Amino acid sequence: MRSLLALLVITTPHHASTRGILALDNITFGRVVGHAAPALVRIDTEYNYGDEDDAFKELAEWVGESDAPLLVCTVGVGEPPYQYGRDSDDHDYGGYHDRRHEYEYGDDTEVEDPSANLANDHEFRDDTGPDEDGWRDNQDIAERFSVDLSALPQFLYFGPRSQAPKRYEGPRTKEGFGEFLQRVAQVWLGLPGQDPAMHDIAVQFVTASADGRVELLESAKAVATSASPAAGYYVKAMRKAVADDRFFEKEDARLRKMLDDGSLSAEKRTEFTRRLNALGSFAGAG
């Protein structure tokens, strides 16, 4: 771990000033991603802004303030290179075709200052501008993981010692990212509706035998008496899962279907979201 931190200090670009986010390029990427720590990697343009960027920054701070062994990274794909036009004689005029040779001078002719009017002085070439087919910085990283450069940003999760990412397709919000990471990375961040003590029991419940689940249910009942109000749903979910092995799968689908209902009240949406978050403690069950 000490060597990894030293590497990050040496190789992280100077523009990586956002708290909790590691800025990577095609030199540092392979030295950080795909090793012991799982990573969420955003592949985007070099300059980020908007609600999605704000949510990503909030996620990074959230992860940084937690004990989750998780990296939040970003890769900036450069802008297309700029191409300049050429005249009919194949002379490069930096995007402009010089027309000053077209002025005719006579003894009695008042000479117009060619520089007085840029529109008369130069003719702008249609082939001047960003070269969309030109090579862009860090484009190789995007291509390596089949990221469409016309659909940035994209978010990829890399598990420990894995170079086979899982693409994030959910809502691009702090809570959406957090729910996804808790589920795929098996880390604790603490979403609304989750309880840390009950979460620990839920993680054990996932892989327990039938008899073990019954014992853990009893433990959950005892803990729930002194835990947060959210603990009640954990006990209810465990009780139903003891009777039905597919309960988690069916309950997840049921809650998501209700949340997709546009007529759902704000109060109910909050309630069902909190339940879904609690259900995330049982990630992998069912």
MOBELZI-V953036 format. One record per pair of residues at least 12 apart in sequence whose C-alpha atoms are under 10 Angstrom apart, sorted by the first residue. I is the first residue (numbers start at 1). J is the second residue. D is the distance in Angstrom with one decimal. If there is no record, write none. Layout:
BEGIN
I:J:D
I:J:D
END
This chain:
BEGIN
1:36:9.1
1:37:9.7
4:31:8.5
4:32:7.6
4:35:9.9
5:32:9.8
7:28:8.8
7:31:8.3
7:32:8.6
8:22:8.1
8:23:9.5
8:24:9.4
8:28:8.4
8:31:9.1
8:32:8.0
10:28:9.8
11:23:9.3
11:24:8.3
11:25:9.2
11:27:8.4
11:28:6.4
11:29:9.8
11:31:9.5
12:24:6.5
12:25:8.5
12:27:10.0
12:28:7.5
12:29:9.9
13:25:8.3
13:28:9.4
16:73:9.8
16:74:9.0
18:57:7.2
18:60:8.7
18:61:9.1
19:57:7.5
19:58:9.2
19:60:7.0
19:61:6.4
19:64:8.3
20:57:7.7
20:58:9.2
20:59:8.7
20:60:4.9
20:61:5.6
20:62:8.6
20:63:7.7
20:64:5.7
20:65:9.0
20:71:8.3
20:72:6.9
20:73:8.4
21:40:9.9
21:41:9.5
21:42:9.8
21:56:8.9
21:57:7.5
21:59:9.4
21:60:6.0
21:61:8.3
21:63:9.8
21:64:8.9
21:71:7.8
21:72:5.3
21:73:5.2
21:74:6.8
22:41:9.1
22:60:9.4
22:71:7.7
22:72:6.3
22:73:4.5
22:74:6.2
22:75:8.7
23:41:9.4
23:42:9.5
23:72:9.0
23:73:5.8
23:74:5.0
23:75:6.0
23:76:7.7
24:41:9.2
24:42:9.9
24:43:9.8
24:73:6.9
24:74:6.1
24:75:5.2
24:76:7.7
24:138:9.2
25:74:8.6
25:75:6.0
25:76:7.4
25:77:8.7
25:137:8.3
25:138:6.1
25:139:9.7
25:140:9.8
25:141:8.1
26:75:8.5
26:76:10.0
26:137:8.4
26:138:5.6
26:139:8.6
26:140:7.4
26:141:6.4
26:142:9.9
27:138:9.1
29:41:9.8
29:73:9.3
29:74:9.6
29:75:8.4
29:138:9.8
29:141:8.4
30:141:9.8
30:163:9.0
32:71:9.0
32:73:9.3
33:71:8.5
33:73:8.8
33:157:9.8
33:158:7.1
33:159:8.8
33:160:8.4
33:161:7.9
33:162:8.1
33:163:7.7
34:158:6.4
34:159:6.9
34:160:5.9
34:161:4.3
34:162:4.7
34:163:5.4
34:164:8.6
34:165:9.3
35:158:9.2
35:159:8.4
35:160:5.6
35:161:4.3
35:162:7.1
35:163:8.9
36:69:9.2
36:70:9.5
36:159:8.5
36:160:5.0
36:161:5.7
36:162:9.0
37:68:9.7
37:69:6.2
37:70:5.7
37:71:6.7
37:158:8.9
37:159:7.5
37:160:5.3
37:161:7.6
37:162:9.8
37:185:9.7
38:68:9.8
38:69:7.3
38:70:5.3
38:71:6.3
38:72:8.9
38:157:7.5
38:158:5.6
38:159:4.5
38:160:4.6
38:161:7.7
38:162:8.3
38:181:9.6
38:184:9.7
38:185:6.9
38:187:9.9
39:69:9.1
39:70:5.7
39:71:4.5
39:72:5.8
39:73:7.0
39:156:8.2
39:157:5.8
39:158:5.2
39:159:6.6
39:160:7.9
39:162:9.8
39:165:9.4
39:181:9.3
39:185:8.7
40:60:9.7
40:70:7.8
40:71:6.3
40:72:5.0
40:73:6.1
40:74:8.3
40:155:6.9
40:156:5.7
40:157:4.5
40:158:6.3
40:159:8.7
40:165:9.1
40:166:9.4
40:167:9.6
40:168:9.1
40:177:9.2
40:181:8.1
40:185:9.6
41:71:8.2
41:72:6.2
41:73:4.7
41:74:5.4
41:75:7.2
41:154:8.3
41:155:5.6
41:156:5.2
41:157:6.2
41:158:7.7
41:165:9.3
41:167:9.7
41:168:9.9
42:56:8.7
42:72:8.1
42:73:6.2
42:74:4.6
42:75:6.1
42:76:8.4
42:152:9.0
42:153:6.6
42:154:5.8
42:155:4.5
42:156:6.4
42:157:8.9
42:168:9.8
43:73:8.8
43:74:5.9
43:75:4.9
43:76:6.2
43:77:7.2
43:138:9.4
43:139:9.7
43:141:8.5
43:142:7.0
43:145:10.0
43:147:8.0
43:148:9.9
43:149:9.1
43:152:6.9
43:153:5.5
43:154:5.3
43:155:6.3
43:156:7.9
44:74:7.4
44:75:6.3
44:76:5.2
44:77:6.0
44:78:9.0
44:142:9.0
44:147:9.7
44:149:8.2
44:150:10.0
44:151:8.9
44:152:5.2
44:153:4.3
44:154:6.6
44:155:8.7
45:74:9.6
45:75:7.9
45:76:4.9
45:77:4.8
45:78:6.3
45:79:7.3
45:137:9.9
45:138:9.9
45:149:8.7
45:152:7.0
45:153:7.2
46:74:9.4
46:75:7.8
46:76:4.2
46:77:5.6
46:78:5.7
46:79:7.5
46:137:9.3
46:138:9.9
47:76:7.5
47:77:9.1
47:78:9.0
47:79:9.6
48:76:8.8
48:153:9.1
51:172:8.5
51:173:8.2
52:153:8.9
52:171:9.4
52:172:5.8
52:173:6.7
52:174:8.8
53:153:9.3
53:172:8.9
53:173:9.2
53:174:10.0
54:172:9.8
54:173:8.6
54:174:8.5
55:172:7.0
55:173:5.1
55:174:4.8
55:175:8.5
55:176:9.3
55:177:8.5
56:72:8.8
56:73:9.8
56:74:9.7
56:172:7.9
56:173:7.4
56:174:6.5
56:177:8.0
57:72:9.3
57:174:8.4
58:173:8.9
58:174:6.2
58:175:9.5
59:72:8.3
59:173:8.3
59:174:5.2
59:175:8.0
59:176:9.5
59:177:7.1
59:178:7.0
59:189:9.9
60:72:6.0
60:73:8.7
60:174:9.0
60:177:10.0
60:178:9.8
62:174:8.7
62:178:8.7
62:189:7.5
62:190:9.5
63:178:8.6
63:181:9.8
63:187:9.8
63:188:9.2
63:189:6.8
64:189:9.9
65:189:9.0
66:187:9.6
66:188:7.8
66:189:6.2
66:190:8.8
67:187:8.5
67:188:7.6
67:189:7.9
68:181:9.9
68:182:9.3
68:185:9.3
68:186:9.1
68:187:5.6
68:188:6.1
68:189:6.8
69:185:9.2
69:186:9.9
69:187:7.4
69:188:9.3
70:159:9.6
70:160:9.5
70:181:9.0
70:185:8.1
70:187:8.0
71:157:9.9
71:158:9.7
72:157:9.5
73:155:9.7
73:156:9.8
74:153:9.8
74:155:9.0
75:137:9.9
75:138:7.4
75:139:9.6
75:141:8.2
75:142:8.8
75:153:9.7
76:136:9.9
76:137:7.9
76:138:6.9
76:139:8.9
76:141:9.8
76:142:9.7
76:153:9.5
77:136:6.5
77:137:5.5
77:138:5.1
77:139:5.8
77:140:9.1
77:141:8.6
77:142:7.9
77:149:8.4
77:152:9.3
77:153:9.9
78:135:8.8
78:136:5.0
78:137:4.6
78:138:6.8
78:139:7.5
79:130:8.2
79:131:9.4
79:132:8.9
79:134:9.4
79:135:9.0
79:136:6.1
79:137:7.6
79:139:9.8
80:129:9.3
80:130:5.6
80:131:5.7
80:132:5.6
80:133:7.6
80:134:6.0
80:135:6.8
80:136:5.6
80:137:8.6
81:129:8.4
81:130:5.7
81:131:5.6
81:132:7.6
81:133:8.7
81:134:6.0
81:135:7.1
81:136:6.9
81:137:9.5
82:95:9.7
82:128:7.6
82:129:5.4
82:130:4.4
82:131:5.7
82:132:8.9
82:134:8.5
83:95:7.7
83:127:7.6
83:128:5.5
83:129:5.4
83:130:5.9
83:131:5.8
83:132:9.6
83:134:8.9
84:96:7.9
84:124:9.9
84:125:8.1
84:126:9.4
84:127:6.9
84:128:4.6
84:129:6.6
84:130:8.8
84:131:9.2
85:97:7.7
85:124:8.1
85:125:5.5
85:126:7.4
85:127:5.4
85:128:4.9
85:129:8.4
86:98:9.9
86:125:7.7
86:127:8.3
86:128:8.7
87:123:9.7
87:125:8.3
93:122:9.5
93:124:9.8
93:125:9.7
94:124:9.8
94:125:9.7
94:128:8.5
95:122:9.4
95:123:8.8
95:124:6.5
95:125:6.1
95:126:8.7
95:127:8.0
95:128:5.4
95:129:8.0
96:121:9.3
96:122:5.8
96:123:5.6
96:124:4.9
96:125:6.0
96:126:9.6
96:128:8.3
97:121:8.8
97:122:5.6
97:123:5.1
97:124:6.5
97:125:6.9
98:120:9.7
98:121:6.8
98:122:5.2
98:123:6.9
98:124:9.3
99:114:8.7
99:120:7.7
99:121:5.8
99:122:5.6
99:123:7.0
100:113:9.6
100:114:6.3
100:115:8.9
100:120:8.7
100:121:6.2
100:122:7.8
101:114:9.7
101:121:9.8
102:121:9.6
103:121:9.8
142:154:9.3
145:163:9.2
145:164:8.3
145:165:7.8
145:167:9.7
147:167:9.7
154:167:7.7
154:168:7.6
154:169:8.8
155:167:6.0
155:168:5.5
155:169:8.1
155:170:9.9
155:172:9.4
155:177:9.5
156:168:5.9
156:169:9.4
157:180:9.4
157:181:8.2
157:184:8.3
157:185:8.6
158:184:9.5
158:185:8.9
159:184:8.2
159:185:6.9
160:185:8.7
166:184:8.9
168:180:7.7
168:181:9.5
174:191:9.9
175:190:9.9
175:191:7.1
175:192:8.7
175:273:9.9
175:277:9.3
176:191:9.8
176:277:10.0
178:190:8.4
178:191:7.3
178:277:9.6
179:191:7.2
179:276:9.1
179:277:6.8
179:278:9.8
179:280:7.1
179:281:9.5
180:280:8.8
180:283:10.0
182:277:9.5
182:280:7.3
182:281:7.8
182:283:8.0
183:277:9.7
183:279:9.8
183:280:6.1
183:281:7.5
183:282:8.3
183:283:5.3
183:284:7.6
184:280:9.9
184:283:7.8
184:284:8.6
185:283:9.8
186:203:8.8
186:280:9.6
186:281:8.6
186:282:9.7
186:283:7.7
186:284:9.2
187:281:9.5
188:200:9.3
188:281:8.6
190:277:8.9
190:278:9.4
190:281:9.6
191:273:9.7
191:274:7.9
191:276:9.8
191:277:6.2
191:278:7.9
191:280:9.2
191:281:9.8
192:230:8.9
192:270:9.2
192:271:9.8
192:273:8.1
192:274:5.6
192:275:8.9
192:276:9.6
192:277:6.8
192:278:8.1
193:228:9.1
193:229:8.5
193:230:5.5
193:231:8.5
193:233:9.0
193:234:9.8
193:270:9.4
193:271:8.4
193:272:9.4
193:273:7.9
193:274:4.2
193:275:6.3
193:276:8.1
193:277:6.0
193:278:5.6
193:279:9.2
194:228:8.7
194:229:9.5
194:230:6.3
194:231:7.7
194:233:9.4
194:234:8.8
194:274:7.3
194:275:8.3
194:276:9.3
194:277:6.3
194:278:4.8
194:279:8.5
194:280:8.6
194:281:7.6
195:224:9.6
195:227:7.4
195:228:6.5
195:229:8.6
195:230:6.4
195:231:6.4
195:234:8.8
195:277:9.9
195:278:7.7
195:281:9.0
196:227:8.9
196:228:9.2
196:231:9.4
196:281:9.3
197:220:8.8
197:223:7.5
197:224:8.8
197:226:10.0
197:227:7.4
197:228:9.2
197:231:8.7
198:219:9.5
198:220:6.7
198:221:9.6
198:223:7.5
198:224:7.7
198:227:8.0
198:228:9.2
198:230:8.9
198:231:6.4
198:232:9.5
198:233:9.8
198:234:6.8
198:235:8.6
198:278:9.0
198:281:8.4
199:220:9.8
199:231:9.1
199:234:8.4
199:278:7.9
199:279:9.4
199:280:9.0
199:281:5.4
199:282:7.8
200:220:9.9
200:281:8.1
200:282:9.6
201:213:9.8
201:216:6.8
201:217:8.6
201:219:8.0
201:220:6.9
201:223:9.5
201:234:9.3
201:238:9.9
201:281:8.9
201:282:9.2
202:216:8.4
202:217:9.3
202:220:8.7
202:234:7.7
202:235:9.5
202:237:9.7
202:238:8.1
202:278:9.3
202:279:8.9
202:280:9.2
202:281:5.9
202:282:5.4
202:283:8.8
202:285:9.5
203:280:9.8
203:281:6.4
203:282:5.9
203:283:7.8
203:284:9.1
203:285:9.0
204:216:7.9
204:281:10.0
204:282:8.7
205:217:8.3
205:238:8.0
205:241:9.6
205:242:9.8
205:281:9.7
205:282:7.5
205:285:8.3
206:238:9.8
206:241:9.9
206:281:9.1
206:282:6.0
206:283:7.6
206:284:6.8
206:285:5.0
206:286:8.0
207:282:9.6
207:284:8.7
207:285:7.5
207:286:9.8
208:285:10.0
209:242:10.0
210:241:9.8
210:242:7.1
210:243:9.6
210:245:9.4
211:242:9.1
212:242:9.9
213:238:7.8
213:239:9.0
213:241:8.6
213:242:6.6
214:238:8.6
214:239:8.3
214:241:9.8
214:242:6.8
214:243:9.9
216:235:9.7
216:238:8.5
216:239:10.0
217:234:9.2
217:235:6.7
217:236:9.2
217:237:9.5
217:238:6.1
217:239:6.7
217:241:9.8
217:242:8.4
218:235:8.8
218:238:9.7
218:239:9.4
219:235:9.5
220:232:9.1
220:234:7.8
220:235:6.2
220:236:9.9
220:238:8.5
220:239:10.0
221:234:9.1
221:235:6.3
221:236:9.5
221:238:9.8
221:239:9.9
222:235:9.8
223:235:9.6
230:274:8.3
230:275:8.3
230:278:7.7
231:278:8.7
233:274:9.6
233:275:7.1
233:278:7.5
233:279:8.7
234:275:8.8
234:278:6.9
234:279:7.6
234:281:8.9
234:282:9.3
237:251:8.8
237:275:9.7
237:278:9.3
237:279:7.8
237:282:9.4
238:279:9.9
238:282:9.4
241:285:9.3
241:286:8.4
244:286:9.0
245:285:8.5
245:286:5.8
246:285:8.3
246:286:4.9
247:285:9.0
247:286:6.7
248:279:7.3
248:280:9.3
248:282:7.7
248:283:8.7
248:284:9.0
248:285:6.5
248:286:5.5
249:279:9.7
249:283:9.7
249:284:9.3
249:285:7.7
249:286:5.6
250:286:8.7
251:275:9.6
251:276:8.5
251:279:8.3
252:275:9.2
252:276:6.7
252:277:9.8
252:279:7.3
252:280:8.8
253:276:9.7
254:272:9.8
254:276:9.7
255:269:9.6
255:272:6.3
255:273:7.9
255:275:8.0
255:276:6.6
255:279:9.9
256:272:8.4
256:273:8.6
256:276:7.9
258:272:7.9
258:273:9.9
259:271:10.0
259:272:7.1
259:273:7.6
259:276:9.8
END
